[in-house]
């Protein structure tokens, strides 16, 4: 077979498809063939959001990591385990929340056989946005919680600063939006600072839990 004989199956254009899908299963299977940006090619698979469509809370992370790329599910690696610990301490049940990412393919660079996380570019966040908008439209959570700067900027724009707004309840497009730190940032802290980092994440999650009981803004 020559290169010109090769015909890849047509991919899914999120701009065209995502706004037309009415439920999470349809969105998930459409996103599985997304070719909206170049990140689909080296990644193992699309990592779509997970959780019930009745979720009261939606966490938005940055992008899947190495473990998530292999497992096909968000926040199942070290950052996810830390998030689970913090959720437990704040009395939030993970099975009742929806967890997703601003970018749904793992961006990495190869160092030998290791795949090292690479922060997604603004163009990747933009290309993936129709999937996130569709998840918000279908789930309609009471509270949206961006985890870290990439997710915060994806939703609030480039002037968003996590240090200024974490743990505060903002009114965003009819949702209560409460930004907080990304669990990976705690994992990157010096060991002696990690307990305080986790305590601060739990404090933000308690604000989120309270916002979930308030009427929609
Ligand atoms: N970090 C993220 O932002 N998302 C994941 O799913 C895992 C790690």
Boltz pocket constraint, residues with backbone or C-beta under 6 A from the ligand:
constraints:
  - pocket:
      binder: B
      contacts: [[A, 61], [A, 62], [A, 63], [A, 64], [A, 65], [A, 68], [A, 73], [A, 74], [A, 75], [A, 76], [A, 77], [A, 79], [A, 80], [A, 100], [A, 101], [A, 147], [A, 184]]
      max_distance: 6.0
